[in-house]
Amino acid sequence: MKVKNSLRSLKNRHRECRVVRRKGRVYVINKTHRRFKARQG
């Protein structure tokens, strides 16, 4: 999982990426390709 300051560019890497808020943190998740995971902060 990557830790980035800005997740907008990571969301555009694949068309199934979703930006999700969990426990005060922002995540990028992808159900089909698990390697596109990222967390903000």
Gaussian input, Z-matrix of N, CA and C with variables (Angstrom, degrees):
# hf/3-21g

backbone

0 1
 N
 C     1     B1
 C     2     B2     1     A1
 N     3     B3     2     A2     1     D1
 C     4     B4     3     A3     2     D2
 C     5     B5     4     A4     3     D3
 N     6     B6     5     A5     4     D4
 C     7     B7     6     A6     5     D5
 C     8     B8     7     A7     6     D6
 N     9     B9     8     A8     7     D7
 C    10    B10     9     A9     8     D8
 C    11    B11    10    A10     9     D9
 N    12    B12    11    A11    10    D10
 C    13    B13    12    A12    11    D11
 C    14    B14    13    A13    12    D12
 N    15    B15    14    A14    13    D13
 C    16    B16    15    A15    14    D14
 C    17    B17    16    A16    15    D15
 N    18    B18    17    A17    16    D16
 C    19    B19    18    A18    17    D17
 C    20    B20    19    A19    18    D18
 N    21    B21    20    A20    19    D19
 C    22    B22    21    A21    20    D20
 C    23    B23    22    A22    21    D21
 N    24    B24    23    A23    22    D22
 C    25    B25    24    A24    23    D23
 C    26    B26    25    A25    24    D24
 N    27    B27    26    A26    25    D25
 C    28    B28    27    A27    26    D26
 C    29    B29    28    A28    27    D27
 N    30    B30    29    A29    28    D28
 C    31    B31    30    A30    29    D29
 C    32    B32    31    A31    30    D30
 N    33    B33    32    A32    31    D31
 C    34    B34    33    A33    32    D32
 C    35    B35    34    A34    33    D33
 N    36    B36    35    A35    34    D34
 C    37    B37    36    A36    35    D35
 C    38    B38    37    A37    36    D36
 N    39    B39    38    A38    37    D37
 C    40    B40    39    A39    38    D38
 C    41    B41    40    A40    39    D39
 N    42    B42    41    A41    40    D40
 C    43    B43    42    A42    41    D41
 C    44    B44    43    A43    42    D42
 N    45    B45    44    A44    43    D43
 C    46    B46    45    A45    44    D44
 C    47    B47    46    A46    45    D45
 N    48    B48    47    A47    46    D46
 C    49    B49    48    A48    47    D47
 C    50    B50    49    A49    48    D48
 N    51    B51    50    A50    49    D49
 C    52    B52    51    A51    50    D50
 C    53    B53    52    A52    51    D51
 N    54    B54    53    A53    52    D52
 C    55    B55    54    A54    53    D53
 C    56    B56    55    A55    54    D54
 N    57    B57    56    A56    55    D55
 C    58    B58    57    A57    56    D56
 C    59    B59    58    A58    57    D57
 N    60    B60    59    A59    58    D58
 C    61    B61    60    A60    59    D59
 C    62    B62    61    A61    60    D60
 N    63    B63    62    A62    61    D61
 C    64    B64    63    A63    62    D62
 C    65    B65    64    A64    63    D63
 N    66    B66    65    A65    64    D64
 C    67    B67    66    A66    65    D65
 C    68    B68    67    A67    66    D66
 N    69    B69    68    A68    67    D67
 C    70    B70    69    A69    68    D68
 C    71    B71    70    A70    69    D69
 N    72    B72    71    A71    70    D70
 C    73    B73    72    A72    71    D71
 C    74    B74    73    A73    72    D72
 N    75    B75    74    A74    73    D73
 C    76    B76    75    A75    74    D74
 C    77    B77    76    A76    75    D75
 N    78    B78    77    A77    76    D76
 C    79    B79    78    A78    77    D77
 C    80    B80    79    A79    78    D78
 N    81    B81    80    A80    79    D79
 C    82    B82    81    A81    80    D80
 C    83    B83    82    A82    81    D81
 N    84    B84    83    A83    82    D82
 C    85    B85    84    A84    83    D83
 C    86    B86    85    A85    84    D84
 N    87    B87    86    A86    85    D85
 C    88    B88    87    A87    86    D86
 C    89    B89    88    A88    87    D87
 N    90    B90    89    A89    88    D88
 C    91    B91    90    A90    89    D89
 C    92    B92    91    A91    90    D90
 N    93    B93    92    A92    91    D91
 C    94    B94    93    A93    92    D92
 C    95    B95    94    A94    93    D93
 N    96    B96    95    A95    94    D94
 C    97    B97    96    A96    95    D95
 C    98    B98    97    A97    96    D96
 N    99    B99    98    A98    97    D97
 C   100   B100    99    A99    98    D98
 C   101   B101   100   A100    99    D99
 N   102   B102   101   A101   100   D100
 C   103   B103   102   A102   101   D101
 C   104   B104   103   A103   102   D102
 N   105   B105   104   A104   103   D103
 C   106   B106   105   A105   104   D104
 C   107   B107   106   A106   105   D105
 N   108   B108   107   A107   106   D106
 C   109   B109   108   A108   107   D107
 C   110   B110   109   A109   108   D108
 N   111   B111   110   A110   109   D109
 C   112   B112   111   A111   110   D110
 C   113   B113   112   A112   111   D111
 N   114   B114   113   A113   112   D112
 C   115   B115   114   A114   113   D113
 C   116   B116   115   A115   114   D114
 N   117   B117   116   A116   115   D115
 C   118   B118   117   A117   116   D116
 C   119   B119   118   A118   117   D117
 N   120   B120   119   A119   118   D118
 C   121   B121   120   A120   119   D119
 C   122   B122   121   A121   120   D120

   B1=1.4597
   B2=1.5221
   B3=1.3172
   B4=1.4489
   B5=1.5249
   B6=1.3253
   B7=1.4594
   B8=1.5168
   B9=1.3427
   B10=1.4590
   B11=1.5192
   B12=1.3345
   B13=1.4652
   B14=1.5158
   B15=1.3316
   B16=1.4606
   B17=1.5176
   B18=1.3206
   B19=1.4663
   B20=1.5235
   B21=1.3318
   B22=1.4596
   B23=1.5212
   B24=1.3408
   B25=1.4695
   B26=1.5206
   B27=1.3376
   B28=1.4682
   B29=1.5224
   B30=1.3264
   B31=1.4624
   B32=1.5233
   B33=1.3343
   B34=1.4538
   B35=1.5211
   B36=1.3248
   B37=1.4617
   B38=1.5204
   B39=1.3318
   B40=1.4607
   B41=1.5196
   B42=1.3283
   B43=1.4606
   B44=1.5203
   B45=1.3360
   B46=1.4657
   B47=1.5175
   B48=1.3173
   B49=1.4621
   B50=1.5228
   B51=1.3343
   B52=1.4504
   B53=1.5145
   B54=1.3304
   B55=1.4591
   B56=1.5244
   B57=1.3480
   B58=1.4627
   B59=1.5198
   B60=1.3441
   B61=1.4634
   B62=1.5159
   B63=1.3315
   B64=1.4623
   B65=1.5189
   B66=1.3240
   B67=1.4691
   B68=1.5259
   B69=1.3411
   B70=1.4463
   B71=1.5115
   B72=1.3159
   B73=1.4442
   B74=1.5155
   B75=1.3176
   B76=1.4562
   B77=1.5191
   B78=1.3240
   B79=1.4546
   B80=1.5184
   B81=1.3237
   B82=1.4608
   B83=1.5192
   B84=1.3356
   B85=1.4628
   B86=1.5131
   B87=1.3251
   B88=1.4598
   B89=1.5202
   B90=1.3248
   B91=1.4625
   B92=1.5260
   B93=1.3335
   B94=1.4629
   B95=1.5207
   B96=1.3472
   B97=1.4642
   B98=1.5189
   B99=1.3341
   B100=1.4543
   B101=1.5243
   B102=1.3394
   B103=1.4715
   B104=1.5179
   B105=1.3234
   B106=1.4675
   B107=1.5237
   B108=1.3306
   B109=1.4503
   B110=1.5255
   B111=1.3391
   B112=1.4537
   B113=1.5298
   B114=1.3344
   B115=1.4614
   B116=1.5152
   B117=1.3356
   B118=1.4565
   B119=1.5158
   B120=1.3654
   B121=1.4503
   B122=1.4980
   A1=109.08
   A2=116.16
   A3=120.99
   A4=109.42
   A5=115.54
   A6=121.85
   A7=106.67
   A8=115.62
   A9=120.89
   A10=110.25
   A11=115.10
   A12=119.25
   A13=111.79
   A14=116.56
   A15=120.69
   A16=108.52
   A17=116.35
   A18=120.98
   A19=112.35
   A20=117.81
   A21=118.77
   A22=111.61
   A23=116.63
   A24=119.18
   A25=111.18
   A26=116.93
   A27=119.08
   A28=111.54
   A29=116.21
   A30=118.59
   A31=111.62
   A32=117.02
   A33=120.71
   A34=113.19
   A35=118.13
   A36=119.87
   A37=112.02
   A38=116.41
   A39=120.14
   A40=107.57
   A41=116.53
   A42=118.58
   A43=113.25
   A44=118.82
   A45=120.51
   A46=113.35
   A47=117.64
   A48=120.11
   A49=109.74
   A50=115.45
   A51=121.68
   A52=108.93
   A53=115.97
   A54=121.90
   A55=107.44
   A56=115.91
   A57=121.85
   A58=108.25
   A59=115.91
   A60=120.51
   A61=108.97
   A62=116.39
   A63=121.48
   A64=108.46
   A65=115.48
   A66=122.76
   A67=111.63
   A68=115.67
   A69=120.27
   A70=115.36
   A71=118.53
   A72=122.33
   A73=109.67
   A74=115.63
   A75=121.41
   A76=107.77
   A77=115.95
   A78=121.92
   A79=110.42
   A80=115.51
   A81=121.60
   A82=106.01
   A83=116.63
   A84=121.02
   A85=109.03
   A86=114.83
   A87=121.61
   A88=107.14
   A89=115.94
   A90=119.70
   A91=112.20
   A92=117.27
   A93=118.67
   A94=112.00
   A95=117.32
   A96=120.69
   A97=107.40
   A98=116.37
   A99=121.32
   A100=112.86
   A101=117.35
   A102=117.64
   A103=112.03
   A104=118.76
   A105=120.64
   A106=109.80
   A107=115.13
   A108=119.63
   A109=108.26
   A110=115.79
   A111=119.11
   A112=108.69
   A113=113.45
   A114=120.76
   A115=107.72
   A116=116.30
   A117=120.04
   A118=110.72
   A119=115.91
   A120=120.37
   A121=114.24
   D1=133.70
   D2=178.58
   D3=-90.64
   D4=147.47
   D5=174.40
   D6=-114.79
   D7=117.34
   D8=-173.40
   D9=-129.57
   D10=159.66
   D11=174.59
   D12=-80.25
   D13=-35.99
   D14=-179.14
   D15=-124.68
   D16=128.40
   D17=-176.82
   D18=-100.32
   D19=-0.55
   D20=-175.67
   D21=-65.76
   D22=-39.21
   D23=179.90
   D24=-70.35
   D25=-32.47
   D26=179.90
   D27=-72.81
   D28=-28.56
   D29=178.13
   D30=-67.28
   D31=-28.50
   D32=-176.72
   D33=-85.83
   D34=2.05
   D35=-179.34
   D36=-71.64
   D37=-29.41
   D38=-178.54
   D39=-145.82
   D40=151.29
   D41=-173.52
   D42=-77.34
   D43=-13.61
   D44=179.64
   D45=-101.11
   D46=11.27
   D47=178.23
   D48=-73.52
   D49=138.64
   D50=178.63
   D51=-124.53
   D52=143.94
   D53=175.01
   D54=-100.18
   D55=121.99
   D56=-172.93
   D57=-128.52
   D58=140.23
   D59=173.96
   D60=-100.43
   D61=125.29
   D62=177.00
   D63=-137.89
   D64=123.22
   D65=174.60
   D66=55.45
   D67=40.26
   D68=177.53
   D69=80.01
   D70=0.15
   D71=177.67
   D72=-112.62
   D73=153.76
   D74=-178.33
   D75=-106.51
   D76=128.40
   D77=-177.54
   D78=-122.13
   D79=151.07
   D80=167.27
   D81=-110.48
   D82=122.83
   D83=-179.45
   D84=-124.36
   D85=155.10
   D86=178.37
   D87=-145.16
   D88=120.02
   D89=-174.84
   D90=-74.47
   D91=-33.92
   D92=-174.76
   D93=-86.03
   D94=-41.63
   D95=178.73
   D96=-115.22
   D97=102.34
   D98=-172.32
   D99=-70.94
   D100=-12.56
   D101=-177.18
   D102=-76.02
   D103=-13.99
   D104=179.04
   D105=-90.31
   D106=65.69
   D107=178.07
   D108=-116.49
   D109=141.82
   D110=179.66
   D111=-154.39
   D112=155.99
   D113=177.57
   D114=-132.21
   D115=146.08
   D116=179.87
   D117=-95.23
   D118=142.53
   D119=175.61
   D120=101.22

